[in-house]
Amino acid sequence: MSDPRKIPTIGGIDRREFVSRGAGLVSAAFLAACDSRGPKSAEKLLRYAERKNLSVERALYRHTAIDVVQSGAHDAGNKLPSYYVSPTVPVWEESARGKWALEVSGLVAKPVRLTLEDLQRLPRVSNRVNHYCVEGWTAVETWTGCPFSELAKVVGVLPEAHYVDFQSFDDDYHESWDLESAMHPQSVVAYGLDGKMLEPAHGAPARFYSPVKLGYKNTKYLTKVVFMPKANGGYWSDQGYEWYAGV
């Protein structure tokens, strides 16, 4: 997760404004058509505009390519900033909460609860990729864990699922993703960072990580993965920041 309060720029305007200038034109056109019955009469049109806005963002930030680290780039190591929304670093206390487990549910054929040991028995990859922060900086790190696509195979994702929500014990932090992005080949449920087990500062026991979206979309301190028919927002996007957040 990265703090989205600072926004990188594209061609002299901030990234969020860049998207809204293009995608927001659809909403603006329909809002101008509201009649004397007020906003309620425009609800169907606004829902259509929201769908169109998402399609514009998907076209701008299409996640079919593999993220490649620039030749000669150095790993950030322990210089990688740590972000969380709780007052202090979240730590899973077994004495108070019991043994940590990841619950995977929603629109799936076989809901599961996986301990850290269960996760480690699933197929494993180590991806050296870029971390793109909304503040404008990029860091290189190696994330080790289970490919999200393999986890999806374990539970049998149903055809009605188009989104997935990643939930956290960091003060109930969560972020929802479009399923296409979550299933990217470099998306992982990570329990290792730079050859070591994750530490609390960076999301232990496990977190979701993918280079295809800005850092704040990557949920640390993971406890639940829920497959859904519709998106349900997120901690930062509910406060007005971009929901799709593709890079």
Backbone hydrogen bonds, N-H to C=O, Kabsch-Sander energy under -0.5 kcal/mol:
donor,donor_aa,acceptor,acceptor_aa,energy
6,K,3,D,-0.7
10,I,13,I,-3.6
13,I,10,I,-1.4
15,R,8,P,-2.9
18,F,14,D,-2.5
19,V,15,R,-2.0
20,S,16,R,-2.4
21,R,17,E,-2.7
22,G,18,F,-1.3
23,A,19,V,-3.1
24,G,19,V,-0.5
24,G,20,S,-1.5
25,L,22,G,-0.8
26,V,23,A,-1.4
27,S,23,A,-0.6
28,A,24,G,-2.6
29,A,25,L,-2.0
30,F,26,V,-1.5
31,L,27,S,-2.5
32,A,28,A,-1.9
33,A,30,F,-1.0
34,C,31,L,-1.6
38,G,35,D,-1.9
41,S,38,G,-1.3
42,A,39,P,-2.1
43,E,40,K,-1.4
46,L,42,A,-2.6
47,R,43,E,-2.4
48,Y,44,K,-2.0
49,A,45,L,-2.2
50,E,46,L,-2.3
51,R,47,R,-1.8
52,K,48,Y,-2.1
53,N,49,A,-2.6
54,L,50,E,-2.0
55,S,51,R,-1.8
56,V,52,K,-1.9
57,E,53,N,-2.1
58,R,54,L,-2.5
59,A,55,S,-1.7
60,L,56,V,-2.1
61,Y,57,E,-2.7
62,R,59,A,-0.6
64,T,62,R,-1.0
65,A,62,R,-0.5
73,A,70,Q,-2.1
76,A,140,V,-2.7
77,G,140,V,-0.5
79,K,76,A,-2.0
80,L,77,G,-1.6
93,E,91,V,-0.7
94,E,92,W,-0.8
96,A,93,E,-0.9
97,R,93,E,-2.8
98,G,94,E,-2.2
102,L,114,L,-3.2
103,E,101,A,-0.6
103,E,223,T,-2.7
104,V,102,L,-0.5
104,V,112,V,-2.9
105,S,103,E,-0.5
105,S,225,V,-2.5
107,L,227,F,-1.9
108,V,106,G,-2.3
109,A,155,V,-1.0
109,A,156,G,-2.4
110,K,155,V,-2.7
112,V,104,V,-1.9
114,L,102,L,-2.7
115,T,113,R,-0.5
116,L,100,W,-0.5
119,L,115,T,-2.3
120,Q,116,L,-2.1
121,R,117,E,-1.0
121,R,118,D,-0.7
122,L,118,D,-0.7
122,L,119,L,-1.2
125,V,145,G,-2.4
127,N,143,W,-2.6
128,R,126,S,-0.6
129,V,127,N,-0.8
129,V,141,E,-2.3
131,H,139,A,-3.3
132,Y,130,N,-0.6
133,C,131,H,-0.7
133,C,137,W,-2.5
136,G,133,C,-1.9
139,A,131,H,-2.0
141,E,129,V,-2.1
143,W,127,N,-2.5
143,W,141,E,-0.6
144,T,192,G,-2.4
145,G,125,V,-2.2
146,C,189,V,-1.9
148,F,187,S,-2.7
150,E,147,P,-0.9
151,L,147,P,-1.7
152,A,148,F,-2.3
153,K,149,S,-1.4
154,V,150,E,-1.8
155,V,151,L,-1.6
156,G,152,A,-1.6
157,V,152,A,-0.8
158,L,107,L,-2.5
161,A,158,L,-1.9
162,H,228,M,-2.4
163,Y,228,M,-2.3
164,V,177,W,-2.3
165,D,226,V,-2.8
166,F,175,E,-2.7
167,Q,165,D,-0.6
167,Q,224,K,-2.9
168,S,173,Y,-1.9
169,F,221,Y,-2.1
171,D,169,F,-1.7
173,Y,170,D,-1.4
175,E,166,F,-1.7
176,S,233,G,-1.7
177,W,164,V,-3.0
179,L,162,H,-2.6
182,A,178,D,-1.9
183,M,179,L,-2.0
184,H,181,S,-1.7
187,S,184,H,-2.2
188,V,209,Y,-2.9
189,V,146,C,-2.8
190,A,188,V,-0.9
190,A,207,R,-2.5
191,Y,144,T,-2.4
192,G,144,T,-1.9
193,L,196,K,-3.0
194,D,142,T,-3.0
196,K,193,L,-1.3
198,L,191,Y,-2.7
202,H,199,E,-1.8
203,G,200,P,-1.5
204,A,199,E,-1.4
206,A,203,G,-0.5
207,R,190,A,-2.2
208,F,219,T,-2.8
209,Y,188,V,-2.8
213,K,210,S,-0.7
214,L,245,A,-2.6
215,G,132,Y,-2.6
217,K,214,L,-2.1
218,N,215,G,-1.9
219,T,217,K,-0.9
221,Y,203,G,-0.9
222,L,206,A,-2.6
223,T,167,Q,-2.7
224,K,167,Q,-1.4
225,V,103,E,-2.7
226,V,165,D,-2.4
227,F,105,S,-2.4
228,M,163,Y,-3.0
235,Y,174,H,-2.9
238,D,234,G,-2.2
239,Q,236,W,-1.5
240,G,237,S,-1.4
241,Y,236,W,-1.8
247,V,212,V,-1.7
